[in-house]
Amino acid sequence: MKIKALTGAGISRASNIPTFEEMGDLRDKLSRTYFSADPQGFYDAVLSMKTLIDEAVPNEAHLALASYHIPVVTMNIDGLHHRAGSRDGEVIEIHGNLRTVFCPRCHREYPFDITRSSLLCPHCERSVLHPQVVLYGDPIPRLGEALETMGETDLLLIIGTSFYTSTAHYIKDAAESFGSEILTINEDAENQVPLLLKKLLEGAN
C-alpha cells in the first residue's frame, strides 16, 4: 500500500507549537503585502514564532512518519519532519521553511537568524533579505510537484489541518481524482498516527 501524508499545523501542537489561530494577529503579518510594507514588523513577528519552533522537538506523529518513510507534503514551516528523520526526498515543504533567507538582488542565502541583527544583505548591503516562505498572496512554486505525487497514492493521511488554506483543498482534490482513499486525523495525532501506521504496515491489531 502506498501511503502519503498531508500535514498541517495541528500535527505540531503536541510539540508545543501553537497554530496560527492561537497566535493572535500573526496570520495577518504573514502576507506579501505586510512584508513589503513593514519588513521589520514581519521579522519581529516571525522571529518570535521561530523561538518557539527552535525549542520544539518532533512528537510521535512526526517520528512515526519518518520511521516508516512515509512521503509527506507539509504546509508547516517548522521543519519538524526533517528533524524527526524524514529525508529530503520524502518531504515537500510546500510553504517553505525558516532555515534560510535570501537576497533577491545577489541571490545569496544566509541562516534565518541573521535577521536578528540586520535585515540587509551582508554582501550587497542594498536589498532587504527575503524569507524562504510562501506568504499569503504568493504563488506556490512546489504545488504542481505536490499534486503530481498524489497520482501514486493509495491512501492519503490528512493530519492536523482545518482546510483553512486552498493548498489543502487542492491536494485533497487531486488525491481523490486519482482514486486515493482519504483519511483525516485532526485530534490526538501524536497517538493516532503511530497506531494507524503500525496497523496498516505491520498488520498489528
mmCIF file of the C-alpha atoms, coordinates in Angstrom:
data_MODEL
# 
_entry.id   MODEL 
# 
loop_
_atom_site.group_PDB 
_atom_site.id 
_atom_site.type_symbol 
_atom_site.label_atom_id 
_atom_site.label_alt_id 
_atom_site.label_comp_id 
_atom_site.label_asym_id 
_atom_site.label_entity_id 
_atom_site.label_seq_id 
_atom_site.pdbx_PDB_ins_code 
_atom_site.Cartn_x 
_atom_site.Cartn_y 
_atom_site.Cartn_z 
_atom_site.occupancy 
_atom_site.B_iso_or_equiv 
_atom_site.pdbx_formal_charge 
_atom_site.auth_seq_id 
_atom_site.auth_comp_id 
_atom_site.auth_asym_id 
_atom_site.auth_atom_id 
_atom_site.pdbx_PDB_model_num 
ATOM 1   C CA . MET A 1 1   ? 0.000  0.000  0.000  1.00 0.00 ? 1   MET A CA 1 
ATOM 2   C CA . LYS A 1 2   ? 1.357  3.406  -0.998 1.00 0.00 ? 2   LYS A CA 1 
ATOM 3   C CA . ILE A 1 3   ? 0.636  5.822  1.839  1.00 0.00 ? 3   ILE A CA 1 
ATOM 4   C CA . LYS A 1 4   ? 1.343  9.542  1.810  1.00 0.00 ? 4   LYS A CA 1 
ATOM 5   C CA . ALA A 1 5   ? 0.584  12.306 4.274  1.00 0.00 ? 5   ALA A CA 1 
ATOM 6   C CA . LEU A 1 6   ? -0.525 15.907 4.088  1.00 0.00 ? 6   LEU A CA 1 
ATOM 7   C CA . THR A 1 7   ? 0.244  17.683 7.345  1.00 0.00 ? 7   THR A CA 1 
ATOM 8   C CA . GLY A 1 8   ? -0.877 20.992 8.792  1.00 0.00 ? 8   GLY A CA 1 
ATOM 9   C CA . ALA A 1 9   ? -0.314 22.956 11.965 1.00 0.00 ? 9   ALA A CA 1 
ATOM 10  C CA . GLY A 1 10  ? -2.292 20.531 14.113 1.00 0.00 ? 10  GLY A CA 1 
ATOM 11  C CA . ILE A 1 11  ? 0.377  17.834 13.885 1.00 0.00 ? 11  ILE A CA 1 
ATOM 12  C CA . SER A 1 12  ? 2.810  20.111 15.732 1.00 0.00 ? 12  SER A CA 1 
ATOM 13  C CA . ARG A 1 13  ? 0.520  21.136 18.589 1.00 0.00 ? 13  ARG A CA 1 
ATOM 14  C CA . ALA A 1 14  ? 1.828  18.258 20.707 1.00 0.00 ? 14  ALA A CA 1 
ATOM 15  C CA . SER A 1 15  ? 5.300  19.741 20.143 1.00 0.00 ? 15  SER A CA 1 
ATOM 16  C CA . ASN A 1 16  ? 4.056  22.939 21.817 1.00 0.00 ? 16  ASN A CA 1 
ATOM 17  C CA . ILE A 1 17  ? 3.877  24.963 18.616 1.00 0.00 ? 17  ILE A CA 1 
ATOM 18  C CA . PRO A 1 18  ? 0.585  26.894 18.567 1.00 0.00 ? 18  PRO A CA 1 
ATOM 19  C CA . THR A 1 19  ? -1.480 27.091 15.401 1.00 0.00 ? 19  THR A CA 1 
ATOM 20  C CA . PHE A 1 20  ? -1.766 30.461 13.666 1.00 0.00 ? 20  PHE A CA 1 
ATOM 21  C CA . GLU A 1 21  ? -5.265 30.831 15.093 1.00 0.00 ? 21  GLU A CA 1 
ATOM 22  C CA . GLU A 1 22  ? -3.732 30.611 18.568 1.00 0.00 ? 22  GLU A CA 1 
ATOM 23  C CA . MET A 1 23  ? -1.021 33.197 17.870 1.00 0.00 ? 23  MET A CA 1 
ATOM 24  C CA . GLY A 1 24  ? -3.062 36.385 17.702 1.00 0.00 ? 24  GLY A CA 1 
ATOM 25  C CA . ASP A 1 25  ? -2.540 38.516 14.612 1.00 0.00 ? 25  ASP A CA 1 
ATOM 26  C CA . LEU A 1 26  ? 0.412  36.522 13.277 1.00 0.00 ? 26  LEU A CA 1 
ATOM 27  C CA . ARG A 1 27  ? -1.561 35.244 10.285 1.00 0.00 ? 27  ARG A CA 1 
ATOM 28  C CA . ASP A 1 28  ? -2.213 38.839 9.168  1.00 0.00 ? 28  ASP A CA 1 
ATOM 29  C CA . LYS A 1 29  ? 1.525  39.521 9.219  1.00 0.00 ? 29  LYS A CA 1 
ATOM 30  C CA . LEU A 1 30  ? 2.396  36.533 7.027  1.00 0.00 ? 30  LEU A CA 1 
ATOM 31  C CA . SER A 1 31  ? 1.311  38.259 3.832  1.00 0.00 ? 31  SER A CA 1 
ATOM 32  C CA . ARG A 1 32  ? 3.375  39.630 0.976  1.00 0.00 ? 32  ARG A CA 1 
ATOM 33  C CA . THR A 1 33  ? 1.630  42.974 1.422  1.00 0.00 ? 33  THR A CA 1 
ATOM 34  C CA . TYR A 1 34  ? 2.628  43.230 5.077  1.00 0.00 ? 34  TYR A CA 1 
ATOM 35  C CA . PHE A 1 35  ? 6.202  42.115 4.414  1.00 0.00 ? 35  PHE A CA 1 
ATOM 36  C CA . SER A 1 36  ? 6.611  44.746 1.686  1.00 0.00 ? 36  SER A CA 1 
ATOM 37  C CA . ALA A 1 37  ? 5.167  47.493 3.885  1.00 0.00 ? 37  ALA A CA 1 
ATOM 38  C CA . ASP A 1 38  ? 6.933  46.625 7.146  1.00 0.00 ? 38  ASP A CA 1 
ATOM 39  C CA . PRO A 1 39  ? 9.831  44.141 6.867  1.00 0.00 ? 39  PRO A CA 1 
ATOM 40  C CA . GLN A 1 40  ? 10.953 44.835 10.436 1.00 0.00 ? 40  GLN A CA 1 
ATOM 41  C CA . GLY A 1 41  ? 7.480  44.162 11.824 1.00 0.00 ? 41  GLY A CA 1 
ATOM 42  C CA . PHE A 1 42  ? 7.319  40.982 9.770  1.00 0.00 ? 42  PHE A CA 1 
ATOM 43  C CA . TYR A 1 43  ? 10.636 39.655 11.065 1.00 0.00 ? 43  TYR A CA 1 
ATOM 44  C CA . ASP A 1 44  ? 9.851  40.652 14.653 1.00 0.00 ? 44  ASP A CA 1 
ATOM 45  C CA . ALA A 1 45  ? 6.693  38.533 14.496 1.00 0.00 ? 45  ALA A CA 1 
ATOM 46  C CA . VAL A 1 46  ? 8.286  35.590 12.695 1.00 0.00 ? 46  VAL A CA 1 
ATOM 47  C CA . LEU A 1 47  ? 11.368 35.518 14.913 1.00 0.00 ? 47  LEU A CA 1 
ATOM 48  C CA . SER A 1 48  ? 9.109  35.342 17.954 1.00 0.00 ? 48  SER A CA 1 
ATOM 49  C CA . MET A 1 49  ? 7.429  32.304 16.399 1.00 0.00 ? 49  MET A CA 1 
ATOM 50  C CA . LYS A 1 50  ? 10.801 30.849 15.398 1.00 0.00 ? 50  LYS A CA 1 
ATOM 51  C CA . THR A 1 51  ? 11.948 30.933 19.017 1.00 0.00 ? 51  THR A CA 1 
ATOM 52  C CA . LEU A 1 52  ? 9.086  28.552 19.864 1.00 0.00 ? 52  LEU A CA 1 
ATOM 53  C CA . ILE A 1 53  ? 9.936  26.369 16.880 1.00 0.00 ? 53  ILE A CA 1 
ATOM 54  C CA . ASP A 1 54  ? 13.623 26.163 17.793 1.00 0.00 ? 54  ASP A CA 1 
ATOM 55  C CA . GLU A 1 55  ? 12.692 24.971 21.281 1.00 0.00 ? 55  GLU A CA 1 
ATOM 56  C CA . ALA A 1 56  ? 10.241 22.354 19.984 1.00 0.00 ? 56  ALA A CA 1 
ATOM 57  C CA . VAL A 1 57  ? 11.004 18.688 19.379 1.00 0.00 ? 57  VAL A CA 1 
ATOM 58  C CA . PRO A 1 58  ? 9.248  16.326 16.960 1.00 0.00 ? 58  PRO A CA 1 
ATOM 59  C CA . ASN A 1 59  ? 6.404  14.372 18.525 1.00 0.00 ? 59  ASN A CA 1 
ATOM 60  C CA . GLU A 1 60  ? 5.384  10.750 17.959 1.00 0.00 ? 60  GLU A CA 1 
ATOM 61  C CA . ALA A 1 61  ? 3.405  11.580 14.818 1.00 0.00 ? 61  ALA A CA 1 
ATOM 62  C CA . HIS A 1 62  ? 6.443  13.165 13.127 1.00 0.00 ? 62  HIS A CA 1 
ATOM 63  C CA . LEU A 1 63  ? 8.644  10.298 14.286 1.00 0.00 ? 63  LEU A CA 1 
ATOM 64  C CA . ALA A 1 64  ? 6.257  7.621  13.015 1.00 0.00 ? 64  ALA A CA 1 
ATOM 65  C CA . LEU A 1 65  ? 6.008  9.185  9.558  1.00 0.00 ? 65  LEU A CA 1 
ATOM 66  C CA . ALA A 1 66  ? 9.799  9.347  9.422  1.00 0.00 ? 66  ALA A CA 1 
ATOM 67  C CA . SER A 1 67  ? 10.402 5.817  10.703 1.00 0.00 ? 67  SER A CA 1 
ATOM 68  C CA . TYR A 1 68  ? 8.031  4.294  8.137  1.00 0.00 ? 68  TYR A CA 1 
ATOM 69  C CA . HIS A 1 69  ? 9.449  6.552  5.387  1.00 0.00 ? 69  HIS A CA 1 
ATOM 70  C CA . ILE A 1 70  ? 6.027  7.970  4.544  1.00 0.00 ? 70  ILE A CA 1 
ATOM 71  C CA . PRO A 1 71  ? 6.292  10.709 1.893  1.00 0.00 ? 71  PRO A CA 1 
ATOM 72  C CA . VAL A 1 72  ? 4.939  13.949 3.339  1.00 0.00 ? 72  VAL A CA 1 
ATOM 73  C CA . VAL A 1 73  ? 3.581  17.147 1.873  1.00 0.00 ? 73  VAL A CA 1 
ATOM 74  C CA . THR A 1 74  ? 3.609  19.610 4.743  1.00 0.00 ? 74  THR A CA 1 
ATOM 75  C CA . MET A 1 75  ? 2.087  23.049 4.945  1.00 0.00 ? 75  MET A CA 1 
ATOM 76  C CA . ASN A 1 76  ? 4.159  23.712 8.062  1.00 0.00 ? 76  ASN A CA 1 
ATOM 77  C CA . ILE A 1 77  ? 7.300  25.824 8.113  1.00 0.00 ? 77  ILE A CA 1 
ATOM 78  C CA . ASP A 1 78  ? 8.603  24.415 11.408 1.00 0.00 ? 78  ASP A CA 1 
ATOM 79  C CA . GLY A 1 79  ? 10.989 21.835 9.921  1.00 0.00 ? 79  GLY A CA 1 
ATOM 80  C CA . LEU A 1 80  ? 9.937  19.144 12.400 1.00 0.00 ? 80  LEU A CA 1 
ATOM 81  C CA . HIS A 1 81  ? 9.579  16.434 9.749  1.00 0.00 ? 81  HIS A CA 1 
ATOM 82  C CA . HIS A 1 82  ? 13.244 16.807 8.837  1.00 0.00 ? 82  HIS A CA 1 
ATOM 83  C CA . ARG A 1 83  ? 14.260 16.937 12.478 1.00 0.00 ? 83  ARG A CA 1 
ATOM 84  C CA . ALA A 1 84  ? 12.281 13.733 13.069 1.00 0.00 ? 84  ALA A CA 1 
ATOM 85  C CA . GLY A 1 85  ? 14.421 11.981 10.470 1.00 0.00 ? 85  GLY A CA 1 
ATOM 86  C CA . SER A 1 86  ? 12.412 12.244 7.261  1.00 0.00 ? 86  SER A CA 1 
ATOM 87  C CA . ARG A 1 87  ? 14.777 12.515 4.319  1.00 0.00 ? 87  ARG A CA 1 
ATOM 88  C CA . ASP A 1 88  ? 14.859 15.456 1.912  1.00 0.00 ? 88  ASP A CA 1 
ATOM 89  C CA . GLY A 1 89  ? 13.263 13.390 -0.842 1.00 0.00 ? 89  GLY A CA 1 
ATOM 90  C CA . GLU A 1 90  ? 10.446 12.330 1.471  1.00 0.00 ? 90  GLU A CA 1 
ATOM 91  C CA . VAL A 1 91  ? 9.242  15.819 2.413  1.00 0.00 ? 91  VAL A CA 1 
ATOM 92  C CA . ILE A 1 92  ? 7.801  18.598 0.278  1.00 0.00 ? 92  ILE A CA 1 
ATOM 93  C CA . GLU A 1 93  ? 7.725  21.764 2.390  1.00 0.00 ? 93  GLU A CA 1 
ATOM 94  C CA . ILE A 1 94  ? 5.111  23.352 0.202  1.00 0.00 ? 94  ILE A CA 1 
ATOM 95  C CA . HIS A 1 95  ? 5.060  26.634 2.131  1.00 0.00 ? 95  HIS A CA 1 
ATOM 96  C CA . GLY A 1 96  ? 8.822  26.806 2.639  1.00 0.00 ? 96  GLY A CA 1 
ATOM 97  C CA . ASN A 1 97  ? 10.827 26.871 5.856  1.00 0.00 ? 97  ASN A CA 1 
ATOM 98  C CA . LEU A 1 98  ? 12.611 29.080 8.372  1.00 0.00 ? 98  LEU A CA 1 
ATOM 99  C CA . ARG A 1 99  ? 16.113 27.721 7.834  1.00 0.00 ? 99  ARG A CA 1 
ATOM 100 C CA . THR A 1 100 ? 17.389 30.402 5.471  1.00 0.00 ? 100 THR A CA 1 
ATOM 101 C CA . VAL A 1 101 ? 16.729 33.815 3.959  1.00 0.00 ? 101 VAL A CA 1 
ATOM 102 C CA . PHE A 1 102 ? 17.955 35.083 0.607  1.00 0.00 ? 102 PHE A CA 1 
ATOM 103 C CA . CYS A 1 103 ? 18.885 38.284 -1.151 1.00 0.00 ? 103 CYS A CA 1 
ATOM 104 C CA . PRO A 1 104 ? 16.694 38.909 -4.218 1.00 0.00 ? 104 PRO A CA 1 
ATOM 105 C CA . ARG A 1 105 ? 19.435 41.086 -5.711 1.00 0.00 ? 105 ARG A CA 1 
ATOM 106 C CA . CYS A 1 106 ? 22.588 38.953 -5.464 1.00 0.00 ? 106 CYS A CA 1 
ATOM 107 C CA . HIS A 1 107 ? 20.832 35.609 -4.740 1.00 0.00 ? 107 HIS A CA 1 
ATOM 108 C CA . ARG A 1 108 ? 22.992 34.680 -1.760 1.00 0.00 ? 108 ARG A CA 1 
ATOM 109 C CA . GLU A 1 109 ? 21.466 32.671 1.078  1.00 0.00 ? 109 GLU A CA 1 
ATOM 110 C CA . TYR A 1 110 ? 22.046 33.136 4.799  1.00 0.00 ? 110 TYR A CA 1 
ATOM 111 C CA . PRO A 1 111 ? 20.852 31.458 8.006  1.00 0.00 ? 111 PRO A CA 1 
ATOM 112 C CA . PHE A 1 112 ? 17.470 32.834 9.015  1.00 0.00 ? 112 PHE A CA 1 
ATOM 113 C CA . ASP A 1 113 ? 18.764 34.068 12.360 1.00 0.00 ? 113 ASP A CA 1 
ATOM 114 C CA . ILE A 1 114 ? 20.930 36.671 10.616 1.00 0.00 ? 114 ILE A CA 1 
ATOM 115 C CA . THR A 1 115 ? 17.762 38.783 10.558 1.00 0.00 ? 115 THR A CA 1 
ATOM 116 C CA . ARG A 1 116 ? 18.029 39.181 14.335 1.00 0.00 ? 116 ARG A CA 1 
ATOM 117 C CA . SER A 1 117 ? 20.876 41.650 13.752 1.00 0.00 ? 117 SER A CA 1 
ATOM 118 C CA . SER A 1 118 ? 20.190 43.125 10.304 1.00 0.00 ? 118 SER A CA 1 
ATOM 119 C CA . LEU A 1 119 ? 17.642 42.843 7.517  1.00 0.00 ? 119 LEU A CA 1 
ATOM 120 C CA . LEU A 1 120 ? 20.059 43.959 4.795  1.00 0.00 ? 120 LEU A CA 1 
ATOM 121 C CA . CYS A 1 121 ? 22.101 41.549 2.700  1.00 0.00 ? 121 CYS A CA 1 
ATOM 122 C CA . PRO A 1 122 ? 25.656 41.488 4.151  1.00 0.00 ? 122 PRO A CA 1 
ATOM 123 C CA . HIS A 1 123 ? 27.122 41.219 0.651  1.00 0.00 ? 123 HIS A CA 1 
ATOM 124 C CA . CYS A 1 124 ? 25.413 43.912 -1.405 1.00 0.00 ? 124 CYS A CA 1 
ATOM 125 C CA . GLU A 1 125 ? 24.078 45.914 1.568  1.00 0.00 ? 125 GLU A CA 1 
ATOM 126 C CA . ARG A 1 126 ? 21.267 47.164 -0.642 1.00 0.00 ? 126 ARG A CA 1 
ATOM 127 C CA . SER A 1 127 ? 18.413 44.665 -0.503 1.00 0.00 ? 127 SER A CA 1 
ATOM 128 C CA . VAL A 1 128 ? 16.218 43.518 2.344  1.00 0.00 ? 128 VAL A CA 1 
ATOM 129 C CA . LEU A 1 129 ? 16.603 39.786 2.916  1.00 0.00 ? 129 LEU A CA 1 
ATOM 130 C CA . HIS A 1 130 ? 13.562 37.706 1.981  1.00 0.00 ? 130 HIS A CA 1 
ATOM 131 C CA . PRO A 1 131 ? 12.279 34.614 3.791  1.00 0.00 ? 131 PRO A CA 1 
ATOM 132 C CA . GLN A 1 132 ? 12.148 31.221 2.081  1.00 0.00 ? 132 GLN A CA 1 
ATOM 133 C CA . VAL A 1 133 ? 8.461  31.102 2.952  1.00 0.00 ? 133 VAL A CA 1 
ATOM 134 C CA . VAL A 1 134 ? 5.357  31.242 0.786  1.00 0.00 ? 134 VAL A CA 1 
ATOM 135 C CA . LEU A 1 135 ? 3.401  34.200 2.131  1.00 0.00 ? 135 LEU A CA 1 
ATOM 136 C CA . TYR A 1 136 ? -0.282 34.914 1.645  1.00 0.00 ? 136 TYR A CA 1 
ATOM 137 C CA . GLY A 1 137 ? -0.561 36.462 -1.800 1.00 0.00 ? 137 GLY A CA 1 
ATOM 138 C CA . ASP A 1 138 ? 2.397  34.495 -3.216 1.00 0.00 ? 138 ASP A CA 1 
ATOM 139 C CA . PRO A 1 139 ? 2.270  31.737 -5.830 1.00 0.00 ? 139 PRO A CA 1 
ATOM 140 C CA . ILE A 1 140 ? 3.162  28.268 -4.526 1.00 0.00 ? 140 ILE A CA 1 
ATOM 141 C CA . PRO A 1 141 ? 6.194  27.076 -6.524 1.00 0.00 ? 141 PRO A CA 1 
ATOM 142 C CA . ARG A 1 142 ? 6.029  23.428 -5.392 1.00 0.00 ? 142 ARG A CA 1 
ATOM 143 C CA . LEU A 1 143 ? 2.261  22.988 -5.698 1.00 0.00 ? 143 LEU A CA 1 
ATOM 144 C CA . GLY A 1 144 ? 2.495  21.236 -9.066 1.00 0.00 ? 144 GLY A CA 1 
ATOM 145 C CA . GLU A 1 145 ? 5.081  18.828 -7.680 1.00 0.00 ? 145 GLU A CA 1 
ATOM 146 C CA . ALA A 1 146 ? 2.876  18.049 -4.683 1.00 0.00 ? 146 ALA A CA 1 
ATOM 147 C CA . LEU A 1 147 ? -0.202 17.470 -6.835 1.00 0.00 ? 147 LEU A CA 1 
ATOM 148 C CA . GLU A 1 148 ? 1.721  15.179 -9.160 1.00 0.00 ? 148 GLU A CA 1 
ATOM 149 C CA . THR A 1 149 ? 2.827  12.938 -6.286 1.00 0.00 ? 149 THR A CA 1 
ATOM 150 C CA . MET A 1 150 ? -0.814 12.234 -5.453 1.00 0.00 ? 150 MET A CA 1 
ATOM 151 C CA . GLY A 1 151 ? -1.032 10.121 -8.602 1.00 0.00 ? 151 GLY A CA 1 
ATOM 152 C CA . GLU A 1 152 ? 0.887  7.309  -6.911 1.00 0.00 ? 152 GLU A CA 1 
ATOM 153 C CA . THR A 1 153 ? -1.107 7.184  -3.680 1.00 0.00 ? 153 THR A CA 1 
ATOM 154 C CA . ASP A 1 154 ? -3.451 4.510  -2.346 1.00 0.00 ? 154 ASP A CA 1 
ATOM 155 C CA . LEU A 1 155 ? -4.139 6.276  0.952  1.00 0.00 ? 155 LEU A CA 1 
ATOM 156 C CA . LEU A 1 156 ? -3.666 9.943  1.806  1.00 0.00 ? 156 LEU A CA 1 
ATOM 157 C CA . LEU A 1 157 ? -3.492 10.731 5.513  1.00 0.00 ? 157 LEU A CA 1 
ATOM 158 C CA . ILE A 1 158 ? -4.548 14.314 6.159  1.00 0.00 ? 158 ILE A CA 1 
ATOM 159 C CA . ILE A 1 159 ? -3.167 15.201 9.565  1.00 0.00 ? 159 ILE A CA 1 
ATOM 160 C CA . GLY A 1 160 ? -3.805 18.333 11.586 1.00 0.00 ? 160 GLY A CA 1 
ATOM 161 C CA . THR A 1 161 ? -5.349 20.676 9.050  1.00 0.00 ? 161 THR A CA 1 
ATOM 162 C CA . SER A 1 162 ? -8.526 22.727 9.246  1.00 0.00 ? 162 SER A CA 1 
ATOM 163 C CA . PHE A 1 163 ? -8.589 23.235 5.451  1.00 0.00 ? 163 PHE A CA 1 
ATOM 164 C CA . TYR A 1 164 ? -8.272 26.990 6.040  1.00 0.00 ? 164 TYR A CA 1 
ATOM 165 C CA . THR A 1 165 ? -5.893 27.317 3.096  1.00 0.00 ? 165 THR A CA 1 
ATOM 166 C CA . SER A 1 166 ? -6.650 26.475 -0.515 1.00 0.00 ? 166 SER A CA 1 
ATOM 167 C CA . THR A 1 167 ? -3.468 24.373 -0.605 1.00 0.00 ? 167 THR A CA 1 
ATOM 168 C CA . ALA A 1 168 ? -5.075 21.621 1.463  1.00 0.00 ? 168 ALA A CA 1 
ATOM 169 C CA . HIS A 1 169 ? -8.140 21.543 -0.778 1.00 0.00 ? 169 HIS A CA 1 
ATOM 170 C CA . TYR A 1 170 ? -6.030 21.332 -3.948 1.00 0.00 ? 170 TYR A CA 1 
ATOM 171 C CA . ILE A 1 171 ? -4.049 18.364 -2.653 1.00 0.00 ? 171 ILE A CA 1 
ATOM 172 C CA . LYS A 1 172 ? -7.065 16.524 -1.254 1.00 0.00 ? 172 LYS A CA 1 
ATOM 173 C CA . ASP A 1 173 ? -8.976 17.024 -4.510 1.00 0.00 ? 173 ASP A CA 1 
ATOM 174 C CA . ALA A 1 174 ? -6.005 15.798 -6.543 1.00 0.00 ? 174 ALA A CA 1 
ATOM 175 C CA . ALA A 1 175 ? -5.697 12.640 -4.449 1.00 0.00 ? 175 ALA A CA 1 
ATOM 176 C CA . GLU A 1 176 ? -9.414 11.936 -4.779 1.00 0.00 ? 176 GLU A CA 1 
ATOM 177 C CA . SER A 1 177 ? -9.291 12.486 -8.535 1.00 0.00 ? 177 SER A CA 1 
ATOM 178 C CA . PHE A 1 178 ? -6.623 9.772  -8.751 1.00 0.00 ? 178 PHE A CA 1 
ATOM 179 C CA . GLY A 1 179 ? -8.814 7.393  -6.760 1.00 0.00 ? 179 GLY A CA 1 
ATOM 180 C CA . SER A 1 180 ? -6.947 7.601  -3.462 1.00 0.00 ? 180 SER A CA 1 
ATOM 181 C CA . GLU A 1 181 ? -8.644 6.842  -0.172 1.00 0.00 ? 181 GLU A CA 1 
ATOM 182 C CA . ILE A 1 182 ? -8.650 9.807  2.229  1.00 0.00 ? 182 ILE A CA 1 
ATOM 183 C CA . LEU A 1 183 ? -8.317 9.503  5.999  1.00 0.00 ? 183 LEU A CA 1 
ATOM 184 C CA . THR A 1 184 ? -8.337 12.611 8.196  1.00 0.00 ? 184 THR A CA 1 
ATOM 185 C CA . ILE A 1 185 ? -6.754 12.753 11.657 1.00 0.00 ? 185 ILE A CA 1 
ATOM 186 C CA . ASN A 1 186 ? -7.240 16.057 13.432 1.00 0.00 ? 186 ASN A CA 1 
ATOM 187 C CA . GLU A 1 187 ? -7.254 15.016 17.084 1.00 0.00 ? 187 GLU A CA 1 
ATOM 188 C CA . ASP A 1 188 ? -4.614 13.203 19.138 1.00 0.00 ? 188 ASP A CA 1 
ATOM 189 C CA . ALA A 1 189 ? -2.342 12.825 16.101 1.00 0.00 ? 189 ALA A CA 1 
ATOM 190 C CA . GLU A 1 190 ? 0.704  12.038 18.238 1.00 0.00 ? 190 GLU A CA 1 
ATOM 191 C CA . ASN A 1 191 ? -1.023 8.820  19.336 1.00 0.00 ? 191 ASN A CA 1 
ATOM 192 C CA . GLN A 1 192 ? -3.300 8.029  16.410 1.00 0.00 ? 192 GLN A CA 1 
ATOM 193 C CA . VAL A 1 193 ? -0.710 8.287  13.626 1.00 0.00 ? 193 VAL A CA 1 
ATOM 194 C CA . PRO A 1 194 ? 1.783  5.755  15.094 1.00 0.00 ? 194 PRO A CA 1 
ATOM 195 C CA . LEU A 1 195 ? -1.023 3.300  15.900 1.00 0.00 ? 195 LEU A CA 1 
ATOM 196 C CA . LEU A 1 196 ? -2.543 3.566  12.435 1.00 0.00 ? 196 LEU A CA 1 
ATOM 197 C CA . LEU A 1 197 ? 0.745  3.164  10.582 1.00 0.00 ? 197 LEU A CA 1 
ATOM 198 C CA . LYS A 1 198 ? 1.697  0.170  12.692 1.00 0.00 ? 198 LYS A CA 1 
ATOM 199 C CA . LYS A 1 199 ? -1.652 -1.460 11.954 1.00 0.00 ? 199 LYS A CA 1 
ATOM 200 C CA . LEU A 1 200 ? -1.511 -0.753 8.223  1.00 0.00 ? 200 LEU A CA 1 
ATOM 201 C CA . LEU A 1 201 ? 2.139  -1.570 7.636  1.00 0.00 ? 201 LEU A CA 1 
ATOM 202 C CA . GLU A 1 202 ? 2.865  -4.233 10.231 1.00 0.00 ? 202 GLU A CA 1 
ATOM 203 C CA . GLY A 1 203 ? -0.564 -5.831 10.484 1.00 0.00 ? 203 GLY A CA 1 
ATOM 204 C CA . ALA A 1 204 ? -0.805 -5.146 14.215 1.00 0.00 ? 204 ALA A CA 1 
ATOM 205 C CA . ASN A 1 205 ? -4.187 -5.480 15.877 1.00 0.00 ? 205 ASN A CA 1 
# 
